């Protein structure tokens, strides 16, 4: 994995950043990384990739709507689109 990271770095695909963590947070990250057979960098990268604030707003809104569509339909039945025309009733 390290050699792959070096290749990506040489190609300019990855960016290096420096962050400061208190000792307790770093120790927990290091223990988890060791238990999972990965690196602290990989854990932080995975956490950043899962952060919904980094997604496009439209994707986040679509996911929210898909999750809560039934609640909106129940709360606003007059606003539900007709299944045949797609227009509100």
Secondary structure, 3 states (H helix, E strand, C coil): CHHHHHHHHHHCCCCCCCCCCCHHHHHHHHHHHHHHCCCHHHHHHHHHHHCHHHCCHHHHHHHHHHHHHHHHHHHCHHHCECCCCCCEC
